[in-house]
Structure formats: C-alpha cells, structure tokens
Amino acid sequence: MHELLRHAADLEVDIVHCYLDGKRGCYRKGDGLILLDHGLTTAQVEFTLAHELAHVVYDDTSSTPRIERRADIFAAGLVIDTRAYRRAEWSHGCDAGTLAHELGTTKRAVESWRIWYEVRGRRLEAAGAIA
C-alpha cells in the first residue's frame, strides 16, 4: 500500500476517502483527486487505488468497458507479486477466490493478474525483470 501511496504522490494526485453511493472509486482528473469509498475493505482499497492510478497514468478521460478492464489489469500487476502468486497457487490450487484470500486481495485482482501475466508478466520474466 505504501508503494501505491508513493505513486500517487509522484503523480501529484491526492486521495480522499468518502461515501460514493455504490462506486468503489473514481478519478477526478480536473481536481487531481482519487476518491475511494469509505466502506471498502483493505484489499478493496488497495486494488481500487491501483485501478484509479491506472486512469491517471493512461490519462483517461472516459470510462468504457475496455478502459476499465485495462485499468484492472494494470492494477493487478501492481498489487500482486508474481512469487507470492506462485506460492499461493502451489499451496492452495487455482480457485481465484481462494487465491485472493491467501494473497490478501480481491478476486477481481486475481482474475486480472492472470491476464496481466499472460500479456506482460511472461515477457518480464524472460527478460529477467521479475523472478
């Protein structure tokens, strides 16, 4: 979580916890704010913050299913460590819910990480950037 907060500071984005009435989070580009719903679990806060940081990095100005999926995949790459994922899968099997519990994240993060790994993780591993 500290790394995500550093990223937010580096991107000059402030984080505000508030009640969002059904949304987990949103990025208000004009204000330089990421809003996070007050009722989220720690795992949801971490993944939602990473997701909203993706919108900052990609300079998103709209929300489409494709943009949201890209943000999920980006976020999963930030919050799930490849070695930790491997250990959890080896010990507990492939069920996304079980892995999410073991890794202290959300099921959506696990499902998105699997896509991240197929798209980017394998290339990073081959290049020696991750173990």
C-alpha positions in Angstrom: 0.0 0.0 0.0 2.9 2.4 0.8 4.2 1.9 -2.8 0.8 2.9 -4.2 0.7 6.0 -2.0 4.2 6.9 -3.3 2.9 6.5 -6.8 0.0 8.8 -6.1 2.3 11.4 -4.6 4.7 11.1 -7.6 1.7 11.7 -9.9 0.6 14.6 -7.8 -2.8 13.1 -7.0 -4.5 13.4 -3.7 -6.6 10.6 -2.2 -9.8 11.2 -0.4 -12.0 8.7 1.4 -15.7 9.5 1.2 -19.1 7.9 0.6 -19.5 7.2 -3.2 -23.0 5.7 -3.2 -22.3 2.4 -4.9 -19.0 3.1 -6.6 -15.7 1.9 -5.2 -13.6 4.7 -6.5 -13.2 7.3 -9.2 -10.5 9.6 -10.6 -11.4 13.3 -10.9 -8.9 14.5 -13.4 -9.7 18.2 -13.2 -9.2 18.2 -9.5 -6.3 15.8 -9.3 -8.2 13.6 -6.9 -8.8 9.9 -6.5 -11.9 9.3 -4.4 -12.2 5.9 -2.6 -15.4 4.7 -1.0 -15.3 4.8 2.8 -16.8 1.3 3.2 -14.2 -0.7 1.3 -12.1 -3.5 2.9 -8.3 -3.1 3.0 -8.0 -5.4 0.0 -10.6 -3.4 -2.0 -8.9 -0.1 -1.1 -5.6 -1.3 -2.4 -6.9 -2.7 -5.7 -9.2 0.3 -6.2 -6.4 2.8 -5.6 -4.2 0.9 -8.1 -7.1 0.8 -10.6 -7.6 4.6 -10.3 -3.9 5.2 -10.6 -4.1 3.4 -13.9 -6.6 6.0 -15.1 -4.1 8.7 -14.0 -1.2 7.1 -15.8 -3.2 6.5 -19.0 -4.7 10.0 -18.8 -8.1 8.5 -19.2 -10.9 11.0 -19.9 -13.8 8.5 -20.3 -15.0 5.1 -18.9 -15.6 2.3 -21.3 -15.5 -1.5 -20.6 -12.2 -1.7 -22.4 -10.7 1.2 -20.4 -11.9 -0.3 -17.1 -10.5 -3.7 -18.0 -7.1 -2.1 -18.9 -7.2 -0.3 -15.5 -7.9 -3.6 -13.7 -5.0 -5.4 -15.5 -2.7 -2.5 -14.7 -3.8 -2.5 -11.1 -3.3 -6.3 -10.7 0.2 -6.0 -11.9 0.9 -3.5 -9.1 -0.8 -5.3 -6.2 0.1 -9.0 -6.8 3.6 -10.2 -6.5 4.5 -13.0 -9.0 6.4 -15.1 -6.5 3.6 -14.8 -3.9 1.0 -15.8 -6.5 3.1 -18.9 -7.5 3.4 -19.9 -3.9 -0.3 -19.4 -3.2 -1.3 -21.3 -6.3 1.1 -24.2 -5.5 -0.3 -24.4 -1.9 -3.9 -23.7 -2.5 -4.8 -24.5 -6.1 -6.3 -22.3 -8.8 -9.5 -21.1 -7.4 -9.5 -17.3 -7.8 -11.4 -16.7 -4.5 -9.1 -18.9 -2.5 -6.1 -17.2 -4.0 -7.5 -13.8 -3.3 -8.0 -14.7 0.3 -4.5 -16.1 0.6 -2.9 -13.1 -1.2 -4.9 -10.5 0.8 -6.5 -9.1 -2.4 -9.7 -9.3 -4.3 -11.0 -12.0 -6.7 -11.1 -9.4 -9.4 -7.4 -8.6 -8.8 -6.5 -12.3 -9.2 -8.5 -12.7 -12.4 -7.0 -9.6 -13.8 -3.5 -10.6 -12.7 -3.8 -13.8 -14.8 -4.4 -11.6 -17.8 -1.6 -9.3 -16.8 0.8 -12.2 -16.5 -0.1 -13.6 -19.9 0.3 -10.2 -21.6 3.3 -8.7 -19.7 4.5 -11.0 -16.9 5.9 -13.7 -19.2 7.9 -11.1 -21.2 9.2 -9.5 -18.0 10.2 -12.9 -16.6 12.0 -13.8 -19.8 13.9 -10.5 -19.6 14.9 -11.2 -16.0 12.9 -8.3 -14.7 10.8 -10.5 -12.4 11.6 -13.8 -10.8 
